[in-house]
Amino acid sequence: MFTHFCSVLMDGLFLCLWAATNFGVHFAINKIHLEGSDEVIAMVLQALFGLATLVPIAIFIYRDIRIMWVRANQKIATVSHDTDR
């Protein structure tokens, strides 16, 4: 259970770091006061940066959830098998 708690905590910390980074990038882009095509390019790059940094975090969260699910199913199967005797 402690391992699952630590996994959830780490995933949450990574999401907070991701959010802080994206807010920082958004703030930096707004401070520059771009216009025209430069503004559009900056917005596209900001969106791509957000997506590219979120995908690895989402993969780790999915992996952790999948591992917890498999372990819970194994534990249920073991308990069910033990009670059948």
N, C-alpha and C positions, 0 to 999 in steps of 0.2 A: 504494500500500500504506500509505503514511503517513497518507493521508486516512482510510482504513478504520480504522487503529489509533486515530486521534484520535476518530473517531466512537464506537468501542467504549469508549474511555476516558471520553468525555463521558457516554455512556449509563450506564456504571457509576457515575460520580460522581453523576448524577441519582438513580439507584436508592439509593445510600448516603444522599443528602440526604433522600430520601423516607422511608427506614427510620428515620433519626435523628429526623425530624419526627414520625413516628408513635409512636416510643418516647417522645418528649417529651410528646406529647398524652396517651398512655396513663398516663405517670407523673403528669402534672398532674391527670388525672381521678381517679386512685387517691389522690392526696394530699388531695383535697377531701372524701372520705368521704361520698359521696352515698348516699341510701337510697330504696327504693321506686321510684316512677315516675320520679323524677329520675335515678336510676341507670340505668334502662332507656333513657331518652331520651338520656343522655350516651353510653351504649354504641352506640346507633343512630347518633348524630351522629358518633361516633368512626369507626365503620365506613364511613359515607358520606364522611367527610373522607378516609379512607385510599383509598377507591375513586376518588373524584373527583380526587385528586392523582396516583394511579397511572395512570389512563387516558391523560392526555397523554404521560406518559413512555413508556407501552407503544406509543402511536402513533408516537412518534419512533423507538423501537427497531425497530418493524416497518418503518418507512420506510427506515431505514439498512440493515436486512437485505435488504429488497427491492432497493434500489439496488445493493448489493454483488452480489446474485444476478444482476441484469440485466447488470452490467458483466462479471462472470465469464463469463456465457453469451456476451456479445459477443466477449470475448477468445478463448474457445474456438472460436467460429464463425470468427473471423479467422484463427486458427492453423490450423484445419482447412481453410479455404479456401486458405490459402497453401501447405499441404503437398499439396493436390490437384493443383497445377500441375505 
